[in-house]
Amino acid sequence: MNIHAQAATPAGTTDAVRAIATDLVVSGSLEIGAHRPQDAIAAAGLLPAGTPVYVNHLPRHSLADTLAGLVAVRKAGLEPVPHMAARRITSREEAVRFLERATAEAGVRKVLVIGGDTAQPAGPYDDAGQFLKNGLLARHGIREVGLAAYPEGHPHISRSQLAEALAEKISTLTEQGIGSFAVTQFTFAPSRIVELCADLHRRHPALPVYAGLPGPTSLMKLIQFAQRCGVGASLRALQAHGLATANLITRTDPTDQLLSIAQHSASRSCPNIVGVHVFTFGGVEPSAMFMNRWITR
């Protein structure tokens, strides 16, 4: 990650690596907040038609609250992908109503299903796997489902449990005739993503992976999101190097992370990485501009 404007790119960066980085961005995605459907227009002005744009499902929002954002994404010529946080779904009926409207009004065919880190489930679903087993996605014409993957592990779930749960989810979706892909949490250490993707390739050779990147934002906001998302190990590494002083560093940029991932993709150590997913932290336009610079190279 570039912390200073003059930061050097990773050693060994070649034109071939830069070309792969461009391909990863072209095949990539970003996200907008459910409360900001207007961000779809800003993204559409910078990204190719059909780029997947995820609409988040935060604890303060119901699934219905995300519909305006999904419709705005579709109208802007991009592909809407709703987050569905299992533990935040209050009832099977809420999920059915949402899927009926999301598919009819926004043409949704792809969703990202996550557990949703709430202390107590708001309804009948304890985790993403339990929600997937109800068969609602297949009945409403969903063709692909994204599943979360964690380069630094999960603060409340062991790595062995994560691996077992992911395998079960993939099996459930396969039985329902639905494709699956993984989206990784962001990290400040690209090596964590590389290690995770290599492990996923061994366990699930056909599983496409989208590597999570932290979009350009202020360091303070980045640290806040890292603490909230459980990105602990690499955050501690940043702080150990004195990079937590917000008044010394005003912006961060994911270019070095992107090039590092592309470098491993070029060496075929991570053949399952098919794109990047940019976490925008509320700053959609800077993230879309970052993607645009690579797309228009």
N, C-alpha and C positions, 0 to 999 in steps of 0.2 A: 504494500500500500504506500502510495506517495504521501508522506507527511509534510514535506517541504516542497515548494515549487521546483527546486533544483534537484530533487531526489533522482538518483540514477535508476534506469530500468534494469531488470535482472540480467546478470552476466549470461552471455550466450544467446541473447535475443537476436534472432535472424529475421529476414523478410518472410521466411516460411512460417515462423512462429507468429509474426504479426498477422499474416494471412489467416492462420487458424484462429487467432484472437478475434479477428473481424468476423469470421464465420460463426463463432460462438455468440457474438453479440447479435448478428443478423438473425440467428435462430433463438434469440433470447426473449426475455419478458421482463416486465416490471409490475409494480402494484400501485393502486391508488386507495385512498381512504373512502369508506362507504359514505362519509358525510361530505365528500368533495367531488360530486359527479362532474363538475366543470373541469376537473383536471384531465378528463378524457380528451377534451378538445386540445389542450396544450400538448398532450402526448401524441395525438394524431398528427399534429403539425411537424413532428420530428421523427416519427417512426414509420416503417413501411406498413401498408395496409395489411390487416390480418395479424399483426403482432399481438400475442397474448398479453392481456392486461388483467391482473388479479385484483379483485375487490375484497378488501379485508372484512372480517367478521369479529369485531372487538367485543369485549365484555359489555360495553355500554350500548351495543346495537343488537337488535333482533335480526333474524334473517331477512325479514321484509324490508328493513332499513337499507339493505344493500341493493335492492332492486333498481332504484333510480340510477345508481352508479353503473350497474350492469347494462341497463338500457342505453345510457349515455355512451358507454364504450362501444356497443354495437352500432349505434347511430354514427359514431365517429369513424367507423370503418375498421375497428380493431376487434379482436376476439375476447369476449368477456369470460373470465374464469372466477367464479365465486369461491371464497373460502367458506367451508362449512365446518364449524368447530363443534364436535359431537357433544361435549359436556355443556355447551351453551344452548343447545336445542331443547326447548321446553316440552315438546311432545312430538309424537309421530305425525300428528295432524299439522303441526307447524311446518315440518319438513316437507310434507306432501303439498301443502299450499304453496310453499316457496318454490319447489321444483316445477309445479304446474305453471306458475307465473314466469319463472326464470327461463324456462324452455320456450314458452309461448311468446313472451314479450321481448326477450333479449336473445333468443336463439342459442341459449347455453347448451353446450354439448360436452364440456369439460369442466371438472370441479377439482378443487384441492380440499381434501378431507384431513383435518387435524384433530387432535384430542381436545385441545382447549384447556389451558392450565387454570382451572378454577378449583377452589378447595372442595366444593360439592357440585355434583352435576345438577343442572337446572331441570333436567327431565329424565327420560328413561335410558340414556346412553352414557355409560361409564367411560368409553374411549372410542377412538375412531374405528377400531376393528368391529366393535359391537354394532355401530351404526351401519357399517358396510354390509353386515350380514342380513340386514332387514330387506335387502333387495330393491329398495325404492329407486336407487339410481338407475338400475337397468330398466325398470318399468317406465321411467320417464325419459328414456332415450339417451342417457349419458353414455358417451363412448370411451372416455378416458378419465382416469382419476389420478391426481397427484397425491403422493404420500410424503410425509416429512422425514428427513434424515438429518442426523445430528453429528457434525464433525467433531465436536468436543463432548459428545455424550449428552445425556439429559440429566438435569439436576435431581430428578426424583425417580429415575428408572435406570436400572443397570444396563450395560451394553448387551449382555446376553439376552435380557428381556426385550430390548429394542430389536435385536436381530430376529428373535423368535416371533415377535409381533408383526414385524414387516413381512416375514415369510408367510405368515397366516393371512395377512391382508392381500398380498399378491395372489395367493391361492384362491381366496374368496372371490376376488375380482375376475380371475381367469375362469372360474366355474360359471360366473354370470355373463361371460362373453365381453367383459370390459377390459380395455387396455390399462396398464399402469405405468407410472413414471415416478421418479423421486425428485424432490426439490430440497436441497440442503439448506440448513440454517447458515447464516453468514458467520464468518470467523475472521480474526485478524491474522491468522496463520494459514496461508494457502496449503502448507504441507498437511494440515489436518484434513482438508478436503480431498487431497490426493490420496491419503491413506484410506479415508472412508470409501472413496470411489473404487479403489483397488479391491477393497474387501467386498463391496457390493458386486463388483464384476465377477469375483470368484463365486459368490453365493448365488447371484442372479444375473447370468451373462447377458440376458436379453433386456434387462431393465435400463431404460434411458435415464440419465441423471442430468439435472440442471443445477449447476454450481451457484450457490448463493453468494452475491457480492454486496457489500455495504455501499450504497450510493453516496455521491458527494454530499457532505453535510458538515455542520460544525462539529468539532471534536466533543464538545460538551453533550450535544444531542446523541452523538454516536456512543459515548460512554453510557448515557442513560439507557439507551435501547439495549446495549450489550448486557448491562446488569439485569434488565427486565427479561431478556431472552436467554439468560443462563450461559452467555458466552464468557466463561470465567477465566479459563487458562490463558487465552491469548490477551484478554483484557489485562490480567495481572502482568503479563509480559510488557505490554505497552506502558503500564504505570511504573514498572521497574526501571524503564528507560527514561522516566521523567516526562512522558508524553501526555500526562493528565493535566498539564497546566494550560487551561483553555486560553489564557490571555497571551500565550506565546505562539500558539498554533491556531490559525483561524479556519482552515479548511482541510478536509481529507479527500483523497481521490483513490479510486480502486484500480488504477491502471496497472500498478505492479502486480497486484493479485491476479488480474486478468491475464497478464503476460506469463506469470508463473504457471497458472493452470494450463494455458495454451502450450507452454513448453513441455509439460508432462504429456499433454495430449499428442504433441508431435512425436514424442518418444514412444508412444503407444502404451505407456504405463497406465493410462486412464482412457481406454477406447470408448468407455460408456458415457463420457461427458458429451452431451449433444448441444448444450447451450448454457447461458448464464441467466440467473434470475436476480434482478437488481432490487434490493430493498431500499425504498425511497425515504423512509422516516418522515413522511409528510412533505418532502421536497421533490415533487414529481418532475418539475421542469428541469432542474439541474441533472437529475438522473437520465431523463430523456435526452438532454443535450449531450451528456457523456456518451450514451449509446449512439446518437446521431453522428458524433465525430468519428466513431469507428465505422459505422455503416457507410458513411460517405467518403471514406478514405480512397 
